[in-house]
Amino acid sequence: MKRYVKPAVYLSISLAACGGAYAQQQVIGAPPESLNMKLVGSSDLQARSAYQPTIHHQGDRWIAYIGHHGGTDETPTPINPMTERAEPNGTSIVDVTDPAKPKYLAHIPGQEGKYEGGGAQMVRVCDGKTLPKADANAVYMLRTFGGEGHEIWNVANPAKPVLVSRIAGGLKDTHKNWWECDTGIAYLVSGAPDWRTRRMTQVYDLGDPANPVKIRDFGLPGQEPGSTGAVPTELHGPISTGPGGNRVYFGYGTNKGGFIQIVDREKLLSGPKEPTAENLRLPEVSRLAMSALNGAHTTFPMLGMPIAEFARDKDGKSRDIMMVVDEAILNECAEARQMVWFADVTVENRPMMISSFTVPEASGNFCQRGGRFGSHSSNESMAPVYYKKMTFIAFFNAGVRALDVRDPYHPTEVGYFIPSITAATDKRCVTVDGKERCKVAIQTNNVETDDRGYIYIVDRANTGMHILELTGPARAAAGLP
């Protein structure tokens, strides 16, 4: 029997006439393209290429912490207007209490280097009062330091961050970490020098951020030191449900050969630590191999979702769902389409894909606009305002897309926002007949939400951060007033 993966419903197609036709290529001065989403405020982020935004409610303020890629060939170390010095891209700290008027507070320089070879891409934030052994008056920011290691800063005064500790230096790479603020357990994407892969997991207890304690190394069998044969696909990032859910969801791969791995958290933390193939298999609950054409950038759990269609069924009225987001990495569609997948993991040892979503390319001639087209990441906040109702997907030159996921078997696009390019937007190039061809396009890279319902998108091509809100039917679908 063939298994049919039903694509998403595209409300944007039927409403395109209302939203206006897409332009083939963006030009400076043109308005943003949008449907049921509007711009509230923005920050240029000092024209630094941006990766992960984390929005933290800090006292009576809301602070955005944004990780950056390294610099570019043209501008390896942009000028920080606040210090009047050239600084390697690192971490931007922005007060977004008034989202219409973001205030840039500080930039913490990262590792020297360009593109993926520098900066401080990843950032997570925990209050000291929630961590088990921390200073209750502190606010801690965990960030990567290029591909070399990890750092923790005290950002209780976000305008004057103070370094607390450095973790695991001398690595081959870093990437998309996860930090449990109630337990202090951190899953650090690292490249341990003796492992056979660029990225695996180092598990740390950061309950006392001033004194990090390593728990273990973890990865797929075949990646560990001393193993032989083919090396499995490298890690992209984990998401943990903490001690309550007792699961960690790992995504491996970027744009090909992906794996989704469900891990028993307690066995991961308490099981034998020696990185043998047997010990690495022990905490694994199940693994789902994706197509050779797709990877797993983000594995976002949405557990216990009530399914209206199944309300009268004897069994299976609610389902455990995992949303999996691939990452496009090549410009102008020079790869298989990277998109969004929904897996039913209710029966954990037999996960199965149930639906998918992509932006219709013809709706905006996106393959011809320049830069990457395809999915990259989703928001990761589990705050009630959107969790298990609405998700937001960064889609590079197609901006951010708002999906109604209340029925994950039929995810429905209900809005989008494609920011305008600016003079700071960096070009993206391909080689055609031996010659370089460059175009300028928005490259919405990552997205996050806050408890108030604002959506924050950041741009890989130096266009900054845009703060958005839902309008019209999309706002109603999310249950917002």
Protein Blocks (a to p, Z undefined) as FASTA:
>chain_A
ZZdddddddfklmmmmmnopadfbdcehiacddehiacfbdceklopacfbdcdddehja
ccdddddddddfklmbacdfklopacddfbdcddfkbmmlccdfbdcdddedehjlgcjf
bacdddfklpmkbcfkbccddddehjlbccdddfkbmmlccdfbdchehiabdcdddddf
knopacdddddfkbcbfbdcddddfkbmmlccdfbdcddehjaghiacjdddddfbdcde
bjmlopacddedjkeoiacddddfklmmmmcfbdcfklmmmmpmbdcdddfkbccfbacd
dehiacfklmmpmghkbccddddddddfbehhiaccdddddddfkbmmlccdfbdcdddf
klnommlnopjeddfbdcfbfbfklgokbccddehjnopadddfkbmmlccdfbdcdddd
dfklccddddeehiacdddddddfbdcddfkopacdddfklnapaddddehjllmmnopZ
Z
